[in-house]
């Protein structure tokens, strides 16, 4: 089975700051640009292997000033937001991207869909690679053994080592239906013992298929919580960012400013732009639900600025925006997020909003209080300075 993670080369003088492996906490005064500054030790038992039930019974660490944090429950999110605030969600849907198939010779193979490059042509990681020769055909069957889908190997991708596969189908609706029959939802690489159901790795508002990983900050929301937020006058808006496998990969270069971010497809629709503009006009706060929403909104604002426009514009393209301390925020004022992997770009993004030293201190507090980490873990709410419900 594929491991959707990466590794990095380590300088000799960084041997005590391997991502997630160190037995000491790195010096809190280390430079914001130094990769080792974003490492921390996490006891393995705090890596959540299963989600809590119900979803909103997870814990929530609320940070609403430079010195204050409160231990709360996610179901009480309504107590921390104000009427007129706007929550922005990522409505991507995780696809059953892991497929087991056979060549025409009967040899078993495995693929992990990464990205649709053109209609029905997908870039995929493949295993074993030697069986995916150019022109070879792969058959995918359902549980009864009936062949439901076929693909032809078109070319090798040098960057990923994967293959470009052309599926013999001409309807996206039918393609998604068949994937549900022959594919499996790919859980994160650190979820090794999970009894979670595929539906638990989808947000309750997931709509647009295309992600190979869930926007995990949204997994805490229930239909009831969304309704209670709405009743309080807290707005809701949606965009789409199809989360790729790059979300699991650590930064691999000592000077993080030299890191090249992976690209992900984004759509920020006009209706969402209008809601954000109106929220800010009325003095409300724009709260991003997850790092993917942050990258989407800030990426759209960056494009608008490059075109000589103020604020935010509808956006439909790929983004490779890398946010780290020192970033000048354009749209997002607060965020909901999970607890992220050491040395990851996600950890750096959150540090840009709250400060690296502050964030690493909060992570140590969360570890002390035995919060659950990563995709199925607990959440953190970061609110901007100023007005608060508390």
RADAPE-V503440 format. One record per backbone hydrogen bond with DSSP energy under -0.5 kcal/mol. CO is the residue of the C=O (numbers start at 1). NH is the residue of the N-H. If there is no record, write none. Layout:
CO&NH  CO&NH
This chain:
2&4  3&5  11&14  12&15  14&17  15&18  18&21  18&22  27&30  31&34  33&35  33&256  34&37  35&38  36&39  38&343  40&42  43&46  44&47  46&48  46&373  54&57  55&58  56&75  58&74  59&379  60&62  60&72  61&63  61&381  62&64  62&70  63&383  68&64  68&65  70&62  70&72  72&60  73&76  74&77  76&79  77&80  77&81  82&85  85&235  86&287  87&89  87&237  88&289  89&91  89&239  91&207  91&208  93&210  93&211  95&97  95&186  97&99  97&113  98&184  99&111  101&109  102&139  103&106  107&103  109&101  110&127  111&99  112&125  115&117  115&123  118&121  120&122  120&167  121&117  121&118  122&165  123&114  123&115  124&163  125&112  127&110  128&131  129&132  131&133  133&136  136&153  137&104  138&151  139&102  140&148  140&149  142&145  146&142  149&140  150&168  151&138  152&154  152&166  153&135  155&164  156&158  157&161  162&157  163&124  163&165  164&154  164&155  165&122  165&167  166&152  167&169  171&175  172&176  173&177  174&178  175&179  176&180  177&181  178&181  178&182  179&183  182&100  184&98  185&187  188&191  190&192  197&200  198&201  199&202  203&206  207&209  208&93  211&95  214&216  215&218  216&219  217&220  218&221  222&226  223&227  224&228  225&229  226&230  227&231  228&232  229&234  230&233  233&84  233&235  235&87  237&89  239&91  240&267  241&243  243&212  243&213  244&247  245&248  246&249  249&345  254&35  254&256  255&258  256&259  259&261  264&319  265&242  266&317  267&240  267&269  268&315  269&272  269&273  270&274  271&275  272&276  273&277  274&278  275&279  276&280  277&281  278&282  279&284  280&283  285&86  285&287  286&288  286&333  286&334  287&88  288&290  288&336  290&294  291&295  292&296  293&297  294&298  295&299  296&300  297&301  298&302  299&303  300&304  301&305  302&306  303&307  304&309  305&308  315&268  317&266  319&264  321&323  322&324  324&327  327&329  334&288  335&382  336&290  337&380  338&340  339&374  341&344  343&251  344&348  345&349  346&350  347&351  348&352  349&353  350&353  350&354  351&355  355&359  356&360  357&361  358&362  359&363  360&364  361&365  362&366  363&367  364&368  365&369  366&371  367&370  372&378  373&48  374&377  378&339  379&61  380&337  380&382  381&63  381&383  382&335
